[in-house]
Amino acid sequence: KSWAFLNTTREYHGSTQEDEAWYEYQSKSVARGTGSPLGRSLYEIQLRQWLQAVLAIGKRPSDVVLLVRASDFRRHPTGYLQRILQFVGVNDTTTAGMPSEEQWRQQILPQSNFAAPTAQLLKEYNVTQAYKKELQQLFRPYMQRLPAVLKHFGLRWAEPAAAVS
């Protein structure tokens, strides 16, 4: 397989060539109905291109994009659910009728696709330390660039909403 967009040289990152390689990868994987978990995990490239598209249609990314880390949501599900509801314009964001933090942790999150922290998934899939190190090396440049991309587009990670009962 060719993973041209996974080039580890600094001058390639953020370049037109990287964008073109990413577009080719996406086009082929969507056409085949496939997609690598590696490719789906390159958030910096995906967000950068998506945010460029938001700008191209005349919108401010901060008006239409709310970034929530799954790990943060796992820690404070009710607060983040309230924050998400506020962001999409739901006026009544009180916790009345919402599951409690305890219900989220015991019943809802265990059934969701982002319930398991990375460490748990690595153990579940028997990822060796050597492979884990390779993955960290692979993703490091993309994760290092992510804060600059978010800043460039006026975005930051969301905070949970203040508790409203």
N, C-alpha and C positions, 0 to 999 in steps of 0.2 A: 504494500500500500504506500501511497505517497502522502506524506503529511507535510507538505511544503509550508503551510502556515505555522508549523511548530518549529520553525528555525530558531535556534537559540542565539544567533548573533544579535548584538544590540542594535546595529544599524538597520536590521530588518524590522524590528518591532515598531509598530505604528506607521509603517511605510505603505505606499501605494501598492507595492508588491504583496505585502501581507494582506491588505484588504482584498486584492484580486484573488489571491490563493484561498482566502476564507470564503469569498463568494463562490468560487469553483467548488470547494469542498461542500458548502451548503447546498448548492444546486444539485450536485451529484447525489448527496445523501438524501435529500428530500425526494428526488426523482425515484430513487430506489426504495424509499420508505425505510431507510436505515439512518444511522447516525451514531457516532461513537460517543460513549460517555465522556471521553476526553474532550471531544469537540464541544459537547454540550456544557462543559465545565469552564470554558474560556470566557468568563463573564465580561472581562475587560473588552474584548473584541465585540462581543454581542451588544453590550450596552453602548459602546462608542458608536457603532453603526446605527443602532436603533435611535439613539439620541440625535444623531445627525439627521435622521429621517424626520424626527419630531421638529427640529429646527427648520427643515426644508419645507414643511407644511405651515410654517409661520407660528408655531406654538413655542412657549417657553417650557423646557423640560421640567422645571420645578413645579409647573402648574398641572402637569399631567402624569408625572412619575413620582411614586413614593417607594423608596428603597427600605426594605425591612429584611434584616438578616434572620435566617431561619433559627439560628442559635438564640438570638434575642427574643424572637417570638416564643420559642420553647420556654424561656425563663419567665416571661410576662405575657401570656396569651391574651388575657382579658384587656390589659392596657393597650396592646398592639391592635387587637380587634377594634377597640374604640377609636384608635388613631386612624385605622384604615377606613372605618365608617365615616369619620369626620372628613377625611380626605376626599371621599367620593360624594360628599354632600348630604349624608344622612343626618338629619337634625337631631333626632333623639338618640344619643349615644350613651344613655345611662346603662348601668349594668343589670337593671331589672330584666329578668327573662334570659339573661346570658348565662352560659355555664360558668361555674365558679372556677378559680384557678385549679383547685383540686380535681374537678371534673375534667378539665382540659388535660391535665397531666395523667390521670388514670384511665380515662375512657376515650377521649377524642384524639389526642396526639399519638398514642400508640398505634392507631389505625391509619395515620396519615403518612404520606410519602416523604415527609421531612422530619419524622419523629426521631430518627436515630442520629446522634452526633457522628461526625466523621470517624472518630476513634472506634466507635462501635461497629460501623460499616466495614472498616478496614479489618477488624477482627473477624467479623462474620464471613467475609469473602477471603479469608486466609491470605491477606496481602503480606508478603514478606517485608522485613525491614529494608532490604536492598531495593525492592520495588517501590516501597514508600518513599525512599530517598530519591529515586529516579523521578517519581511523580512530583515531589516537592521541587526538584531542580527544574522540571519542565514548566510548572506553573508559576514559579517564583517571579520571572520577569513580567508576566501578565498581572499577577497580584500586586507587584510593586507599582505598576502603572495605573492601577485602578483608582487610587485616591486622586491622582492628577486629572484623570478623565472626569471623575465626579465633580471635582472643583471647577474644571473648565466649563462644564455645563450647569454650574450653579446648584449642584445636588450634594446632599449629605445623607447619612444614614438616619432614618426616622427614630424618634424617641417615643416611648409609650405615652398614651394620653394619661393625664391626671385622673385618678379615680373619681368617677361621678356616679353616685348611687341614686 
